[in-house]
Amino acid sequence: MSKTATWDSDDAMDSDDSDLKELYGHNGVLLTAGIIAADVIGAGILAMPAAMANLGLYAGTAALIALLLANVHVSMVMWRVRMNCPTCVGATTYTALVQGAFAKAPAWQQEIMIHLTSFSQKSFLFGMMVLYLLSAGKGFGMIFHHVHVCLPNWMIYAAFLLFPFAASARHLGSWQSLVWINVVSLMGTVLIPLCFYALNGTEKIRVPGSHVEAVSELSPRQILSSLSTFFFGMTSQFMLLEIIAEMKDPMELPKAYAGYFAPFQLVMFSLAGIAGYWYMGNKVGGMMNENLPFGPSLQAAAGCMLVHMLISYLIKGVVVCKSIHRAVDKRYAHGSDTRPRSWMVWVFIVAFMLLLSWFSANLVPFFGAAVDFLGASVTPISCWLIPLLLYMRPGRTRVALTGAASPADSIIA
């Protein structure tokens, strides 16, 4: 791979030999699939029963499957642009991909796309970090529900627990064991409440008058709320380029994504959405584990949620903090840089983002409202509109993507 095709920042190409260190990844297919799971399946999965209730069992299931397949397709479109477009090969960030795809576009058009991508990506990732810290604080509170401590304090405890890991993780695969712990904790977060409902019934938990509908009365508000939750919970395009950049062989992304992750995502979202709605009915609201009664089941599910949210924050935090590090101190921003200044700046950025996330989490009134807001605002722009514009970009980019077959095309075919 030539130097002229290597990207090392959010804004520009760099041909410095030292920058090549960031280009060569070290994550295999399974680890990449685990990282994608940690990235995509986060707080949104806990709101799946409520999203399903807005549409009904049949309509909700159809929407879940259709949007999941559409998400896989759009992700593969982004991968094809990255692998086949001559000005995008080697892009390690979402913004770099956009800059490469619009390299031949007018300057004003390129600037608009770069700023739009950067804003939508970073604002969404930060919003996710806020929700993860908020959910982790709720997890602490559910575990120790008999202790009278306010939610902001629980979030402080979660931040202190997370800080040593976040301060030492400068790559998406830095803590490989945590990736697999995250997958297990995710399964526990969903399966423990469902097992409780299956074994004990929902008579004492289900809201009176709540029932299961094949198709609900589809009002515009319900449709938009449900779709925004699905968008929020399923999309992966915000961090896909950063995940590809960490792979040993980016050509194997379809295997990691469509072969391993997508089936796992379908199973987990179906269990959370369909089974959760089946047990709780159309009046379900909030996070699915909040409907459990006080006791060991609630504490176990909350413990899994706490672990899952902290690790999910860690994954998102790596991308956000690396971007900030490049912006404020690019010369020392390489993940492989072991000089004291590099580490000191990194630790400061991590601590600052934790503090900012904690402060912002105290401004979030309701979990469901925050999910709907993120899902309806920046998610469609960054995860659907921009990727399709990249693929449809006229000129040399489009020719490169539709010309002679490449090894990448043979994988998709």
Secondary structure by P-SEA (a helix, b strand, c coil): ccccccccccccccccccccccccccccaaaaaaaaaaacccccccaaaaaaaaccaaaaaaaaaaaaaaaaaaaaaaaaaaaccccccccccaaaaaaaaaccccaaaaaaaaaaaaaaaaaaaaaaaaaaaaaaaaaaaaaaccccccaaaaaaaaaaaaaaaaaacccccccaaaaaaaaaaaaaacaaaaaaaaaccccccccccbbbbccccccaaaaaaaaaaaaacccccccaaaaaaacccccccccccccccaaaaaaaaaaacaaaaaaccccccccccccccccaaaaaaaaaaaaaaaaaaaaaaaaaaaaaaaaccccccccccccaaaaaaaaaaaaaaaaaaaaaaaacccaaaaaaaaaaccccccccaaaaaaaacccaaaaaaaccccaaaaaac
